[in-house]
């Protein structure tokens, strides 16, 4: 069969491309043809219309909305999360094949198998209606976070470079420093340029978050009210929490307006004029007059609590975030920990000095780097505990772990979750706690070892990662060694069968003592009363048994007794 597939994950970095590769390999092994369109952070190369037309079924392996989903209208499809192909790509292909076969049946059966996708006159939510409430809320939230992350990454790195070149006093630089007084040979000018550029990017964080949450809920009509709600959250200093609230508020208002029955004459201008206008007014009203002040107080309380964390409480927080990072390696729990860290980074991104939020970001990154690195170390030191495929995955895990791609540990966890996942959690918890204890800081939300120059106390940061990786490797070795069959004792080695056969051929023949003989099996039993016609015994060349202590050195053969004449025949 011929399939087309779409893969996407919230960050668009690892799961997206791992799922695409897993589907391609499984399709090749099963004799199918497949074309995959990864909709990742690097963009997507759209599938051609001829490829889509020739496909028997469509596979949506996505945790986000599928871009231009209308291209696949009328095609049978299966809709799974991005992790499904990574864990069992053959099962996903089997489901797609079943949907394709059901397409040829009755219309009701085809609908049950997942055919459809036709355009509807009113905007629909980006999440499938059959999904649970928790799943839909998570996907809406992750859509906003996925669009916000590039702004956090680029802005954070630019600000960190500005501090590194121009010093922390660069935080007081004015735009006129760059516009009117820029000097090519001045480090202060270059630092101000980098800092102001990063600061401008950071100004978009909350509006982008709110805007794309609303977009995930209500499609394009939700963009304008969502961005407005995020801008109002910045104005009233409600921060990240205000952006979350504004995004959901604007999205649901726009979605409700789009589903209202209206005259056909007004329907054409609803998504372009009426819905954005009314939803923006409602969002601004609620954010300014109702939610703004409470959210600002809540955000201030959260910031004060984080600022008060010191000593054991900060270490405990770092360890807990480390456990969350390794629990599902890119899943919902991992994303909660990562979003918490990036939200703090967005709140104090332009602050000079070492805020607690920077330490939390460093702890989260170290904990996310530890699982692949620990497993890579284990495949080198205890190679016999892993399959050849896992050993090869271990080689790639070095680079993935160093680049802060926690998903490099997924193949190991999928093969042996009960042993691997607890080991990863222990190592990541150790790494997160050690980073929090050392006070290392990080202003960039991603990058791994490639952003070491931007890390405060880099040696302590690297030492925490090394310690966590060693703990992970030791835990994997301990759990995988439980229940394994032990080798035979050294005192009684067991040679292979072929080796025994070869040594038996090379061993010289055993010399028997000529004086030690066994009784002849053909000798007749001695009768109690000899008969006159007892048959004469056959000639036998066997020697009588020689016993130790006998004076006879070599007994001679005995001749059989003569047969009596009366018995001669």
C-alpha positions as CSV (number, residue, x, y, z in Angstrom):
1,X,0.0,0.0,0.0
2,X,0.9,3.7,-0.3
3,X,0.7,6.0,2.6
4,X,1.4,9.6,3.4
5,X,2.2,10.8,6.9
6,X,2.4,14.0,8.9
7,X,4.6,14.1,12.1
8,X,4.8,17.0,14.5
9,X,5.6,17.6,18.2
10,X,5.4,20.6,20.4
11,X,9.0,21.6,20.1
12,X,9.5,20.3,16.6
13,X,13.0,19.2,17.3
14,X,13.3,15.5,18.2
15,X,10.0,13.5,18.2
16,X,9.0,14.9,14.9
17,X,12.0,13.5,13.0
18,X,12.3,10.3,15.1
19,X,8.6,9.4,14.3
20,X,9.2,10.1,10.5
21,X,12.3,7.8,10.5
22,X,10.5,5.1,12.4
23,X,7.6,5.1,9.9
24,X,9.9,5.0,6.9
25,X,11.9,2.1,8.3
26,X,8.8,0.1,9.2
27,X,7.1,0.7,5.8
28,X,10.3,-0.5,4.1
29,X,10.3,-3.6,6.2
30,X,6.6,-4.3,5.6
31,X,6.8,-3.7,1.8
32,X,4.8,-0.5,1.8
33,X,5.5,2.9,0.3
34,X,5.3,6.0,2.4
35,X,6.1,9.7,2.1
36,X,6.4,11.6,5.3
37,X,6.1,15.4,5.8
38,X,7.8,16.3,9.1
39,X,6.2,19.6,10.4
40,X,9.1,20.5,12.7
41,X,10.9,23.6,13.8
42,X,12.8,23.8,10.6
43,X,9.6,24.1,8.6
44,X,8.1,21.5,6.3
45,X,8.4,20.6,2.6
46,X,4.8,20.0,1.6
47,X,3.8,16.7,0.0
48,X,2.9,17.0,-3.7
49,X,-0.8,16.8,-4.8
50,X,0.1,13.7,-7.0
51,X,1.6,12.0,-3.9
52,X,-1.5,12.6,-1.8
53,X,-3.8,11.5,-4.6
54,X,-2.0,8.2,-5.0
55,X,-2.0,7.4,-1.3
56,X,-4.3,4.8,0.1
57,X,-4.4,6.3,3.6
58,X,-3.0,9.2,5.7
59,X,-1.2,8.9,9.1
60,X,-1.4,11.9,11.5
61,X,1.4,11.3,14.1
62,X,1.0,14.7,15.6
63,X,0.6,16.3,19.0
64,X,-0.2,19.7,17.4
65,X,-2.6,20.8,14.7
66,X,-1.8,19.6,11.2
67,X,-1.1,22.4,8.8
68,X,-3.3,22.5,5.7
69,X,-5.2,19.5,6.7
70,X,-7.7,20.1,4.0
71,X,-5.3,18.7,1.4
72,X,-6.2,15.2,2.6
73,X,-10.0,15.6,2.4
74,X,-11.7,12.3,1.6
75,X,-8.7,10.1,2.5
76,X,-9.0,7.5,5.2
77,X,-6.7,8.3,8.0
78,X,-5.5,7.3,11.5
79,X,-4.8,10.0,14.1
80,X,-2.2,9.1,16.7
81,X,0.3,10.9,18.9
82,X,3.8,11.5,17.8
83,X,5.1,8.8,20.2
84,X,3.0,6.0,18.7
85,X,5.3,5.4,15.6
86,X,8.4,5.7,17.8
87,X,7.1,2.9,20.1
88,X,5.5,0.7,17.5
89,X,5.5,1.9,13.9
90,X,4.3,-1.4,12.5
91,X,1.1,-1.2,14.6
92,X,0.5,2.3,13.2
93,X,0.9,1.1,9.7
94,X,-1.4,-1.8,10.3
95,X,-4.1,0.6,11.6
96,X,-3.7,2.7,8.5
97,X,-3.9,-0.3,6.2
98,X,-7.1,-1.4,8.0
99,X,-8.6,2.1,7.6
100,X,-7.7,2.0,3.8
101,X,-9.5,-1.4,3.5
102,X,-12.5,-0.1,5.4
103,X,-12.7,2.8,2.9
104,X,-14.0,0.4,0.3
105,X,-16.9,-0.7,2.5
106,X,-20.1,1.1,3.4
107,X,-20.1,4.8,4.0
108,X,-20.8,4.3,7.7
109,X,-18.0,1.8,8.1
110,X,-15.6,4.2,6.3
111,X,-16.6,7.0,8.6
112,X,-15.9,4.8,11.6
113,X,-12.5,3.9,10.2
114,X,-11.7,7.6,10.1
115,X,-12.5,8.8,6.6
116,X,-13.5,12.4,6.2
117,X,-11.7,15.7,6.6
118,X,-14.0,17.8,4.4
119,X,-14.0,21.5,4.9
120,X,-16.8,22.9,7.1
121,X,-18.4,26.3,6.8
122,X,-17.5,27.3,10.4
123,X,-14.0,27.3,12.0
124,X,-13.3,24.2,14.1
125,X,-10.9,23.6,16.9
126,X,-7.5,22.2,15.9
127,X,-7.9,19.2,18.3
128,X,-10.0,16.2,17.3
129,X,-13.4,16.3,18.9
130,X,-13.1,12.8,20.1
131,X,-10.1,13.6,22.4
132,X,-10.5,13.9,26.1
133,X,-10.7,17.3,27.9
134,X,-7.2,16.9,29.3
135,X,-5.7,15.9,25.9
136,X,-7.3,18.9,24.2
137,X,-6.2,21.4,26.9
138,X,-2.6,20.0,26.7
139,X,-2.5,20.3,22.9
140,X,-3.9,23.8,22.9
141,X,-1.3,24.8,25.5
142,X,1.6,23.0,23.7
143,X,0.7,24.8,20.5
144,X,1.3,28.1,22.1
145,X,4.4,27.0,23.8
146,X,5.8,25.5,20.6
147,X,5.5,28.9,18.8
148,X,6.9,30.8,21.8
149,X,10.1,28.7,22.2
150,X,11.9,30.2,19.2
151,X,11.4,33.6,20.6
152,X,12.7,32.5,24.0
153,X,15.7,30.7,22.5
154,X,16.8,33.5,20.2
155,X,16.1,36.3,22.6
156,X,17.8,34.6,25.6
157,X,20.9,33.8,23.6
158,X,21.1,37.4,22.3
159,X,20.7,38.8,25.8
160,X,23.3,36.5,27.2
161,X,25.8,37.4,24.4
162,X,25.1,41.1,25.1
163,X,26.0,40.6,28.8
164,X,29.1,38.6,27.9
165,X,30.4,41.2,25.5
166,X,29.3,44.5,27.1
167,X,29.0,43.5,30.8
168,X,26.0,43.6,33.1
169,X,25.8,47.4,32.9
170,X,24.5,46.9,29.4
171,X,21.1,46.3,30.8
172,X,20.8,50.1,31.2
173,X,21.6,50.8,27.5
174,X,19.2,53.0,25.6
175,X,18.2,52.5,21.9
176,X,20.0,55.8,21.1
177,X,23.3,54.0,22.1
178,X,22.9,51.9,19.0
179,X,21.0,54.3,16.7
180,X,23.1,57.4,17.2
181,X,26.4,56.4,18.8
182,X,27.2,52.9,17.4
183,X,30.9,52.2,16.9
184,X,32.2,49.2,15.1
185,X,35.2,48.9,17.3
186,X,33.3,49.4,20.6
187,X,32.4,46.3,22.7
188,X,29.8,48.4,24.5
189,X,28.0,49.2,21.2
190,X,28.0,45.5,20.1
191,X,26.8,44.4,23.5
192,X,24.0,47.0,23.5
193,X,22.9,45.9,20.0
194,X,22.7,42.3,21.1
195,X,20.9,43.1,24.3
196,X,18.3,45.4,22.8
197,X,17.6,42.9,20.0
198,X,17.1,40.1,22.5
199,X,14.9,42.4,24.6
200,X,12.7,43.2,21.6
201,X,12.3,39.5,21.0
202,X,11.3,38.9,24.6
203,X,8.6,41.5,24.3
204,X,6.7,39.1,21.9
205,X,6.8,36.1,24.3
206,X,3.5,36.5,26.1
207,X,1.5,37.8,23.0
208,X,2.8,34.9,20.9
209,X,1.9,32.4,23.6
210,X,-1.6,33.8,24.0
211,X,-2.2,34.3,20.2
212,X,-1.3,30.7,19.2
213,X,-3.2,29.2,22.1
214,X,-6.3,31.0,20.7
215,X,-5.3,30.0,17.2
216,X,-5.2,26.3,18.3
217,X,-8.7,26.7,19.7
218,X,-10.5,28.8,17.1
219,X,-8.2,28.9,14.0
220,X,-7.4,32.2,12.3
221,X,-10.3,34.2,13.9
222,X,-8.6,33.6,17.2
223,X,-5.2,35.2,16.4
224,X,-6.1,38.9,16.7
225,X,-7.9,38.6,20.1
226,X,-5.3,36.2,21.3
227,X,-2.4,38.6,20.6
228,X,-4.4,41.5,22.1
229,X,-4.9,39.5,25.3
230,X,-1.2,38.7,25.5
231,X,-0.3,42.4,25.0
232,X,-2.8,43.4,27.8
233,X,-1.2,40.8,30.1
234,X,2.1,42.5,29.6
235,X,0.6,45.9,30.2
236,X,-1.0,44.9,33.5
237,X,2.2,42.9,34.4
238,X,0.3,39.6,34.6
239,X,3.2,38.0,32.8
240,X,3.1,34.3,31.7
241,X,0.0,33.4,33.7
242,X,-1.9,36.3,32.1
243,X,-0.9,35.1,28.7
244,X,-2.2,31.6,29.4
245,X,-5.5,33.0,30.6
246,X,-5.8,35.5,27.7
247,X,-5.1,32.8,25.1
248,X,-7.9,30.5,26.4
249,X,-10.3,33.3,26.8
250,X,-9.8,34.7,23.3
251,X,-9.9,31.3,21.7
252,X,-13.2,30.2,23.3
253,X,-14.8,33.6,22.6
254,X,-13.8,33.4,18.9
255,X,-14.8,29.8,18.7
256,X,-18.2,30.5,20.1
257,X,-18.8,33.4,17.8
258,X,-17.8,31.3,14.8
259,X,-20.3,28.6,15.6
260,X,-23.2,31.0,16.0
261,X,-25.9,30.6,13.3
262,X,-25.9,33.8,11.2
263,X,-27.5,34.8,7.9
264,X,-25.7,33.7,4.8
265,X,-25.1,37.4,3.8
266,X,-23.0,37.9,7.0
267,X,-21.3,34.5,7.0
268,X,-18.6,35.5,4.5
269,X,-17.3,38.4,6.7
270,X,-17.7,36.6,10.0
271,X,-14.1,35.1,10.2
272,X,-12.5,38.2,8.8
273,X,-14.2,41.1,10.5
274,X,-17.0,40.3,12.9
275,X,-15.4,37.5,14.9
276,X,-11.9,39.1,15.4
277,X,-13.6,42.5,16.3
278,X,-16.1,41.2,18.9
279,X,-13.6,38.7,20.4
280,X,-10.9,41.3,20.7
281,X,-13.3,43.7,22.5
282,X,-14.5,41.0,24.9
283,X,-10.9,39.8,25.6
284,X,-9.6,43.3,26.3
285,X,-12.6,44.1,28.5
286,X,-12.2,41.0,30.6
287,X,-8.4,41.3,30.9
288,X,-8.4,45.0,31.9
289,X,-11.3,45.0,34.2
290,X,-11.7,41.5,35.7
291,X,-8.6,39.3,35.4
292,X,-5.7,41.7,35.1
293,X,-5.3,42.6,38.8
294,X,-5.8,39.1,40.3
295,X,-3.4,37.6,37.7
296,X,-0.8,40.3,38.4
297,X,-1.0,39.6,42.2
298,X,-0.6,35.8,41.5
299,X,2.4,36.4,39.3
300,X,4.0,38.6,41.9
301,X,3.5,36.0,44.5
302,X,5.0,33.2,42.3
303,X,8.0,35.4,41.6
304,X,8.5,36.2,45.3
305,X,8.3,32.5,46.2
306,X,10.9,31.6,43.6
307,X,13.1,34.4,44.8
308,X,12.9,33.1,48.4
309,X,14.1,29.6,47.5
310,X,17.5,28.9,49.0
311,X,19.4,25.9,50.3
312,X,17.5,22.7,50.7
313,X,14.2,24.0,49.2
314,X,16.0,25.0,46.0
315,X,17.8,21.7,45.8
316,X,14.5,19.8,46.3
317,X,12.9,21.8,43.5
318,X,15.8,21.1,41.2
319,X,15.6,17.4,42.0
320,X,11.8,17.3,41.4
321,X,12.2,19.0,38.1
322,X,14.9,16.6,37.2
323,X,12.6,13.6,37.9
324,X,9.9,15.2,35.8
325,X,12.3,15.7,32.9
326,X,13.2,12.0,32.8
327,X,9.8,10.6,33.5
328,X,8.5,10.6,29.9
329,X,11.3,12.1,27.9
330,X,9.5,14.7,25.9
331,X,6.0,13.8,27.0
332,X,3.5,15.9,29.0
333,X,5.3,15.7,32.3
334,X,8.6,16.6,30.7
335,X,6.9,19.6,29.0
336,X,5.4,20.8,32.2
337,X,8.9,21.0,33.8
338,X,10.4,22.6,30.7
339,X,7.5,25.1,30.4
340,X,7.9,26.1,34.0
341,X,11.6,26.8,33.5
342,X,11.1,28.8,30.2
343,X,8.3,30.8,31.8
344,X,10.6,31.9,34.6
345,X,13.2,32.7,32.0
346,X,10.8,34.8,30.1
347,X,9.8,36.7,33.2
348,X,13.4,37.7,34.2
349,X,15.2,37.4,30.9
350,X,16.5,40.9,30.8
351,X,17.5,41.0,34.5
352,X,21.2,41.5,35.3
353,X,22.6,39.2,37.9
354,X,21.9,35.7,39.0
355,X,18.2,35.2,39.5
356,X,16.8,31.9,40.8
357,X,14.9,31.5,37.5
358,X,18.3,31.1,35.7
359,X,19.3,28.4,38.1
360,X,16.1,26.5,37.5
361,X,16.6,26.7,33.8
362,X,20.1,25.3,34.2
363,X,18.8,22.5,36.4
364,X,16.2,21.5,33.8
365,X,18.7,21.5,31.0
366,X,21.2,19.4,32.9
367,X,18.4,16.9,33.9
368,X,17.3,16.7,30.3
369,X,20.8,16.0,29.0
370,X,21.5,13.2,31.5
371,X,19.3,10.3,30.3
372,X,20.9,9.9,26.8
373,X,24.4,10.5,28.1
374,X,23.9,7.9,30.9
375,X,22.6,5.3,28.6
376,X,25.4,5.9,26.1
377,X,27.9,5.4,28.9
378,X,26.2,2.2,30.0
379,X,26.3,0.8,26.4
380,X,30.1,1.3,26.4
381,X,30.9,0.0,29.9
382,X,28.4,-2.9,30.0
383,X,27.9,-3.7,26.4
384,X,26.7,-7.3,27.1
385,X,23.6,-6.0,28.7
386,X,22.3,-4.4,25.5
387,X,21.3,-5.7,22.1
388,X,23.4,-4.7,19.0
389,X,20.7,-2.2,18.0
390,X,20.8,-0.6,21.4
391,X,24.6,-0.4,21.2
392,X,24.2,1.5,17.9
393,X,21.6,3.8,19.5
394,X,24.0,4.4,22.3
395,X,26.5,5.9,19.8
396,X,23.9,8.5,18.6
397,X,22.9,9.2,22.2
398,X,26.2,10.9,22.9
399,X,25.4,13.7,20.5
400,X,21.7,13.8,21.3
401,X,22.4,14.1,25.0
402,X,25.1,16.8,24.5
403,X,22.6,18.8,22.5
404,X,19.8,18.6,25.2
405,X,17.6,16.2,23.2
406,X,16.2,14.0,25.9
407,X,14.3,11.9,23.3
408,X,17.6,10.1,22.5
409,X,16.7,7.8,25.5
410,X,13.3,6.8,24.1
411,X,14.5,3.6,22.2
412,X,16.0,2.2,25.4
413,X,12.9,3.1,27.5
414,X,10.5,1.6,24.9
415,X,12.4,-1.7,25.0
416,X,12.7,-2.0,28.8
417,X,10.6,0.6,30.5
418,X,10.5,-1.0,34.0
419,X,14.3,-0.9,34.3
420,X,15.3,2.1,32.2
421,X,12.8,4.8,33.2
422,X,13.5,4.5,37.0
423,X,17.2,4.6,36.3
424,X,16.8,7.7,34.2
425,X,14.8,9.5,36.8
426,X,17.3,8.8,39.5
427,X,20.2,10.2,37.4
428,X,18.2,13.2,36.3
429,X,17.1,14.0,39.9
430,X,20.7,13.9,41.0
431,X,21.8,16.2,38.2
432,X,19.0,18.7,38.8
433,X,19.7,18.8,42.6
434,X,23.5,19.2,42.1
435,X,23.0,22.1,39.7
436,X,20.6,23.8,42.1
437,X,23.1,23.3,44.9
438,X,26.0,24.7,42.9
439,X,24.0,27.8,41.9
440,X,24.9,27.5,38.2
441,X,22.8,29.7,35.9
442,X,21.6,29.6,32.3
443,X,19.9,32.3,30.2
444,X,19.3,30.2,27.1
445,X,16.4,27.7,27.1
446,X,18.2,25.2,24.7
447,X,21.5,24.3,23.2
448,X,23.2,21.8,25.6
449,X,27.0,22.0,25.6
450,X,26.9,24.4,22.6
451,X,25.8,27.2,25.0
452,X,28.4,26.5,27.6
453,X,29.9,30.1,27.3
454,X,26.5,31.4,28.4
455,X,26.4,29.3,31.6
456,X,27.3,30.7,35.0
457,X,29.7,28.3,36.8
458,X,30.1,26.0,33.8
459,X,32.5,23.6,35.5
460,X,29.9,22.9,38.2
461,X,27.2,22.5,35.6
462,X,29.3,19.9,33.6
463,X,30.2,18.1,36.9
464,X,26.5,17.8,37.8
465,X,25.8,16.3,34.3
466,X,28.7,13.9,34.6
467,X,27.6,12.8,38.1
468,X,24.0,12.3,36.9
469,X,25.2,10.3,33.9
470,X,27.3,8.0,36.0
471,X,24.4,7.4,38.4
472,X,22.1,6.7,35.5
473,X,24.6,4.1,34.0
474,X,25.1,2.4,37.4
475,X,21.3,2.2,38.0
476,X,20.8,0.7,34.5
477,X,23.5,-1.8,35.2
478,X,22.1,-2.8,38.6
479,X,18.5,-3.2,37.4
480,X,19.4,-5.0,34.1
481,X,21.7,-7.4,36.0
482,X,18.9,-8.5,38.3
483,X,17.6,-11.9,37.4
484,X,20.2,-12.6,34.7
485,X,21.6,-16.1,34.5
486,X,25.0,-16.3,36.2
487,X,27.9,-18.0,34.5
488,X,29.1,-21.5,35.5
489,X,31.6,-21.6,38.4
490,X,35.3,-21.4,37.5
491,X,36.0,-24.7,39.2
492,X,33.9,-26.6,36.7
493,X,34.1,-24.9,33.3
494,X,31.9,-26.3,30.6
495,X,33.6,-26.6,27.2
496,X,31.6,-26.3,24.0
497,X,30.5,-29.6,22.3
498,X,32.7,-29.0,19.3
499,X,35.7,-28.3,21.5
500,X,35.2,-31.6,23.4
501,X,35.0,-33.5,20.1
502,X,38.2,-32.0,18.9
503,X,40.2,-32.6,22.1
504,X,39.0,-36.2,22.2
505,X,40.5,-36.7,18.7
506,X,43.8,-35.2,19.6
507,X,44.1,-37.0,23.0
508,X,46.4,-40.1,22.8
509,X,44.7,-43.5,23.3
510,X,44.5,-44.6,26.9
511,X,46.8,-47.5,27.8
512,X,45.2,-50.3,29.8
513,X,47.0,-52.4,32.2
514,X,47.5,-55.8,30.6
515,X,47.0,-57.5,34.0
516,X,43.5,-55.9,34.6
517,X,40.9,-57.7,32.6
518,X,37.2,-58.2,32.9
519,X,35.5,-61.6,33.0
520,X,34.5,-62.9,29.6
521,X,30.8,-62.4,29.0
522,X,30.5,-65.6,27.0
523,X,31.8,-67.8,29.8
524,X,29.2,-70.4,30.9
525,X,27.8,-70.3,34.4
526,X,29.2,-72.9,36.7
527,X,26.6,-75.5,37.4
528,X,26.1,-76.9,40.9
529,X,26.0,-80.5,39.5
530,X,28.1,-81.0,36.4
531,X,26.4,-83.1,33.9
532,X,28.1,-85.8,31.9
533,X,26.9,-84.0,28.8
534,X,27.9,-80.5,29.6
535,X,28.9,-78.7,26.4
536,X,32.4,-77.7,26.2
537,X,33.0,-73.9,26.6
538,X,34.0,-71.9,23.6
539,X,37.6,-70.9,23.4
540,X,38.1,-67.5,25.1
541,X,41.1,-65.3,25.0
542,X,40.0,-63.3,28.0
543,X,42.5,-63.1,30.8
544,X,41.4,-63.8,34.4
545,X,40.9,-60.6,36.5
546,X,44.1,-59.5,38.2
547,X,43.9,-58.0,41.6
548,X,46.4,-55.8,43.2
549,X,48.8,-57.7,45.4
550,X,48.8,-60.8,43.3
551,X,52.2,-62.3,42.6
552,X,51.3,-63.3,39.1
553,X,52.6,-60.6,36.8
554,X,50.9,-61.7,33.7
555,X,48.7,-64.7,33.7
556,X,48.7,-66.8,30.6
557,X,45.6,-67.7,28.6
558,X,43.8,-70.8,29.8
559,X,42.9,-73.6,27.4
560,X,39.3,-74.8,27.4
561,X,38.8,-78.2,29.0
562,X,38.5,-81.2,26.7
563,X,35.0,-82.4,25.7
564,X,34.1,-85.8,27.2
565,X,34.0,-88.7,24.7
566,X,30.4,-89.6,25.7
567,X,29.2,-86.2,24.7
568,X,30.9,-86.2,21.3
569,X,28.4,-85.8,18.5
